[in-house]
Amino acid sequence: MKIPNAENAIIHSEKIRDYLLSLSHPVGRFKAVFFYSLGYSSDNWQQLSIAIRSTLQNDAIKKEKTEFGQKYEINGKIVGLSKKVAYITTVWIILKDEENPRFITAYPGGKKWD
């Protein structure tokens, strides 16, 4: 199944720039090393945002429903700016009383999905 309203998904620039691509963020710095190895950096964060958005075309896995809303995971393949192919998992939430998915995080996938 596709995530509902994927065409209206929200990805805040701070989630990319100040979290996934931050080498000093307590949690994000570990993810940043991975994304930097693909050629992404805080200087070209928009390109990573586009790559993450591309995973929305894949099927979503409905995960737990929290007090904040319904979570989803989407597995997919991206091609980094370095032309290296990587498999990632993206995590989204549709908040209570909202209709559009919001990007939460992304991390390296442990296996390949096609």
N, C-alpha and C positions, 0 to 999 in steps of 0.2 A: 504494500500500500504506500502511496505517496503521502508525505506530510501535508495536512490540510493548509491551504492558502500559501503554499510554498512561493508562489510568485510575489507575495507581499512580505516575505521574510525580512526581519530586521537584524542587521549586523552593525553594532555600534563600533565606530572607529577605535574607541578606547580599548575594546576587547582584543583587537588585533595589535594595535600599536603598543599599548601600555601593559598588555598581559602576555599574549602569545609571542610577541617579538621583543619582550623586555628581558635583557640579560641580567637585570637586577631584581626583578619581581620574585618574591619568595617561592612561588609555585611555577609561574610562567617561565622562569629562566631555564628550566629543564626542557620545556617545550620549545623555547626559543632556539636552543642549540640545534634541535632537529630541523626546524623551519629555516634557520640560517644555512644549514647544509644543503638545502634545496635552492638556495639563491635568494631567499626572501630576507628583508631587513626592515628596520623602522623607516628607512628612506623610500621603500617601495611597498609599504604595507597594503596599499590599495590592490596590488596584484594578488596578494594572499587572500584578501577579502573576496576577490573574484573567483579564485580557485575554491575557496570554501563554499561559496554560493553555488558553484557548479555541482557540488555533491547533492543538492536538493533535487536533482533529476532522478536520483536513485531511490529505491524503496526505503521506507523508514521502518524502524522497529519501535513499536510502542513500548515504553518503559514505565516506571512507576509514576503514579499520580501523587503529587505532594500537596501540601497545604497551599502552595503557590500556583500549581497548575500541572498540566500533563507534559511529561518529558518524552523525547524521542531521540533515537540514535540513528545516524545514517552513515554507512560505510561507503567509501569510495576511493577512487584513484585520482591523484592529481599529478600533473607534470610541473615540476619546479622550474624556476627561471634558469636553473643550471641544466635543464633538460632531463634531470634525474626523475624517475617515476617513483612515487611513494603512495602507500595505502594508508588512509587516515580514517578515523572515526570522528564525526562531528556530533555534537550534542545540542539539542534545541529544546525550548519550552514554549508552550502556549499557556500564558498566564490566565488565571481565572478572570472571567469577564472580558477577555480579549480573544481575537480570532487569528491573529498573525503570529507565526513562530518567531521566537527571538533566539539568536545564537548565544550559546553558553560557552562552549569550549571546543577544541579539537586536539587530537593527539595521534601519534603514530599508531597505525593498525597493526595487529599482531599477525594477520594473515591476509591473503589476497581475496578480493571480492571482484567479481565481474558480472 
